[in-house]
Amino acid sequence: MDAPAQALITLTLNPCVDVSYDVTRLIEDQKVHANTNRIDPGGNGINVARALKRLQTPAQACAVLGGEIGDLFMRLVAGQIDQLHSVRIDGETRINVTLQQLQPRAQFEVSGIGPQLDAATLQHITDTVLRLTGSGYAVLTGSRMPGVPTDYYAVLIRKLRAQGARAVVDAQGEMLEQALIAKPFLIKPNRFELEQFLRRSLPDQAAVVAAAQSVCARGVHWVCVSLGSEGAVLASATEVYVGEAPAVSVVSTVGAGDSMVGGLISGFARGEAPADALRLALACGSGTAAQPGTELFDPAALPALLAQTRVRAR
């Protein structure tokens, strides 16, 4: 693939080490033994950067790291992203845990809190992201650590827009609500997150499309709503694309949404048509769902996944 003409940066305020276990069945108040386990570098922006490297789309990542868990994170992520700008702070990088129960099939996730971030360090992060992004793309995704205000993404989006950059946001709750006021280039909620934001149910595809376009009317250029096995919707104020995801045997959904963001932004950064960007996003997301833990899609499997992915204009 040819390199994109513009810079592409991902920001991860609250990265983690992801620990995942497969267990036969959880039993209340009893110790259970794992059948398998694995450790991966995690955090939404980190996963997006990992996906971009697998797509041969040059990108840089900025992440806040601390303590011995931060050191372990650095060892785990080595070779998985193009370039990491780490901001070191006191305290320990968080650990997240995913439990895959086999009988009955269920997935449980526990997210750590993360260390405290002070105002001076946050300003340094802001300056770094603005400098690295220039007039390119900045992906702002994931949870905030203690000390980060809920309007931080909104503030950063405004600064990015002022220098001609495009902000991509994958967040939820108040972080998403505040970010939308600043009019990012693209957001990627799942159906549940969009329902939470709009405070109403979205029972079918028509409702999802209408909701996505109502958000675009607020000044967001693109809204991509992921719908799990039902695929995804990509909408602007004037265009709507509906995608059907390829059928895979789901092992773990951790990182699937991040892989979708990676596919979308890889497509947009390369100037591909929106329908093709959505097609790539769905193939990446499905490929990741077929992997254990926080492992991402296998690039060698993408051609077959793309061949099974259908996208149509609505």
Secondary structure as UniProt FT lines:
FT   STRAND          8..12
FT   STRAND          16..23
FT   TURN            28..29
FT   STRAND          36..42
FT   HELIX           44..54
FT   TURN            55..56
FT   STRAND          60..66
FT   HELIX           67..77
FT   TURN            78..80
FT   STRAND          83..89
FT   STRAND          94..101
FT   TURN            102..105
FT   STRAND          106..110
FT   HELIX           119..133
FT   TURN            134..135
FT   STRAND          137..141
FT   TURN            146..147
FT   TURN            150..151
FT   HELIX           152..162
FT   TURN            163..164
FT   STRAND          166..170
FT   HELIX           173..181
FT   STRAND          186..187
FT   HELIX           191..198
FT   HELIX           205..216
FT   TURN            217..219
FT   STRAND          222..226
FT   HELIX           228..230
FT   STRAND          232..235
FT   STRAND          240..244
FT   TURN            254..255
FT   HELIX           256..269
FT   TURN            270..271
FT   HELIX           274..289
FT   TURN            293..294
FT   HELIX           299..301
FT   HELIX           302..308
FT   STRAND          310..313
//
